[in-house]
Amino acid sequence: MSDGQRVVLVTGAAGNLGRAVAQRFQAAGDRLVLVDLQAEALAAAYGEEGDGLLLLGANLLKQDEANAAVAQAIARFRRIDVLCNIAGGFRMGEAVHETSDGSWDFLFNLNARTVLHMARAVVPQMLARSSGKIVNVASFSAQQGAALMGAYTASKSVVMRLTEAMSGELKANGINVNCVMPTTLDTPENRKAMPDADSSQWVSTQDLAHVIEFLSSPGARAIHGAAIPVTGLS
């Protein structure tokens, strides 16, 4: 592996945004560690592993599985230069006083706990090298509460606060931590769920992947703790 090739770990890699992010880094010639809950979903999306591609099934709600995935990545590629925390979920429709424990746990686990578990697993080896980039995915709607979206906006607000805290803790050690705040993503699932919406106003996964790749690049070395709005073309 040449020193010019980054090693990029992407969580939620079998999803729409995860695939777009992986494709972006792959096109740049980077080595990829792609993590998702089901190894079968990764195989369906990416085919067989290769010299620069490691596919890992892991439940990131379990710290030991997050640690094991990172250990396999280090064993294969010796380091992780970039961590893209793409894994997450969306759910709405319940008023705060009606929010079930199931909905609360689902959103905070997928959106916030996965970030925490990956930070614990990845940051120590970045600190050892005084180098690294971390990009989290928050939400434009997380800037304030919204009716029937209390648990979702709260969970994504946690991602923003974790991003800011990590940046304050790590920037002196050569590690950049930032997040993106997209509005509605243009995915097949969202088009099916909202057939009457104007999808031309939504954010393409490719455009969001471009912003994530930039925040992972040397060009973003002076950006710390930022929450970047990504709100579409209009």
MOLINQUI-V205325 format. One record per run of one state. SS is the DSSP state (helix for helix, strand for strand, loop for the rest). FROM is the first residue (numbers start at 1). LEN is the number of residues. Records with the same first field share a line. If there is no record, write none. Layout:
SS=FROM-LEN / FROM-LEN
This chain:
loop=1-6 / 12-4 / 28-3 / 37-2 / 47-3 / 51-2 / 58-5 / 78-4 / 86-10 / 99-2 / 130-2 / 138-2 / 144-6 / 174-1 / 183-2 / 187-1 / 194-5 / 202-1 / 216-2 / 221-6 / 231-4
strand=7-5 / 31-6 / 50-1 / 53-5 / 82-4 / 132-6 / 175-8 / 185-2 / 203-2 / 227-4
helix=16-12 / 39-8 / 63-15 / 96-3 / 101-29 / 140-4 / 150-24 / 188-6 / 199-3 / 205-11 / 218-3
